[in-house]
Amino acid sequence: MAKEFRSSRSTPWWALPVLVLLAFVVHRQELDLSPFSDDHSAIWNSGASDIPWRSSFFRPISDLTFRTGHLISGTSVVGHRAFNVALHGLNAFLLLLLSTRVAALWGSTRRLNAAMLGALLFLVYPFHQESILWLVGRESSLGMCFVLLGLLSLMGEGAVRSRIGGSAVALFVGLLCYEGAILLPLLAFALLAFDLLQRRTPLRPLLVGYGIAGFLYFLMMRASGPAAEDAYVAAMLPEGLSGLLSNIPKVGARLFLPPSADPDIMVQRAVVLFIILVVLVVVIRRAWRNEQAERYTVLTMLLLLVLSCSVALIGGVSTRTSESDRFLYLPSAFLCGLLGLLIGHIPRTVIRLGTAVIVLILFVTLMEQEVQHWRVASAKTKRIMRELPTAPKNGTLFVSGLPDSYGGAYIFRNGFREAVALDGRSPERYVDVQEDPISGVVVHFRGVALVFGPDDRWTKWTDNGFVDH
């Protein structure tokens, strides 16, 4: 059913500083957490050394943010994490703008209140902390930022050429940040299907604009070297149809539920969640039987939510830990926007406010549990670096037993040598190994064959600290 799209007449710019400030209030205690795993490589390589921090993906703008952060605040983790938090606040504001335009047929006050609630829920959504607290997780945040900018450009009131051009530029820049931005055209076509763009945005010029952006990105990626391209393709392909199908219930459950190491508990939670959602759908459908505009708005946001889960379905998410929750960052925005619209439609003020407060408290409580994992991982990282023995004068210190992660929060899965460099030591004299080294045996480390010789030392990390051998 077609309808005329009407964007909001005024943009609530006051909400931008408010939401950014609230993002810092929410994460003020996490600003001085240590770098995590790949963060060390990003800070040292892209920052101090001014080179891409890794070659497996082509994300030059993400690398550039680390270089820029280094020029501003050096290797200070506070400065780098402040960027992540500010970006999270900006994304909440962009979500607010998108929600107000999706709900364009609502009354102005009710529309803004519902959109603001969705933005607040997004700020404290518990299951996407990887994109905020993990410095490297900013790649998914940057990608989402340009996806939302691309959608907002199309939903603006300017000329067709400028709106399509702005969205195409957003796609190109977003891909240079994070390949998940490839979802922008899919989401734009969904808005077009729901007539939110109306005939003011013809399909053919839109396809041409996105095609040019994708082609330019492909050329730049190819020019960066075949290694980046091959790793990119391999990392994005699902492990067969069965693997893709098995990810559907995982993604659906993890959008609403915390992870659990016990699969039986996770299944029980998922069953209860499914029953609750079915009941809510029936109740909402009956309540909105004669309210066409509200149903239309909710279905639009629901479709954006479903389509935005594509990357999570391909990449997969863990139901045991919070690992890979960065894939839920974009879907969580549309989920929170949807919740804001649903709660904002409750007619009775007391019930509406009470529901909003309850959901916010629930989100904050669950977020605190997720953030605690990162605090513990940070404490472990700092202790390891504080107690790390000095390398032998004429040899190499082999280090084994370093923890991989804690509850999904990374510790030293990668980046140990760069962490040593950030600590002011000579990284070439430190080697982290998975197994205990044996004298005279070759150890392969980052493509180089090393031999544990008589001048080398071996130390192993345990819960009680390092133990020399």
Salt bridges, closest charged atoms under 4 A:
GLU30 OE1 - HIS27 ND1 3.38
GLU30 OE2 - ARG375 NH2 2.58
ASP50 OD1 - ARG67 NE 3.68
GLU130 OE1 - ARG326 NH1 2.77
GLU139 OE1 - ARG54 NH2 3.01
GLU139 OE1 - ARG59 NH1 2.37
GLU179 OE2 - ARG59 NH2 2.25
GLU229 OE1 - ARG222 NE 2.95
GLU291 OE1 - HIS345 NE2 3.11
GLU294 OE2 - ARG110 NH2 3.03
GLU323 OE2 - ARG413 NH1 2.66
ASP325 OD1 - ARG254 NH2 2.69
GLU368 OE2 - ARG375 NH1 2.50
GLU387 OE2 - ARG383 NE 2.93
ASP404 OD1 - ARG413 NH2 2.49
GLU418 OE2 - ARG446 NH1 2.98
ASP423 OD2 - ARG425 NE 2.92
ASP436 OD2 - LYS460 NZ 3.51
ASP468 OD2 - ARG457 NH2 2.86
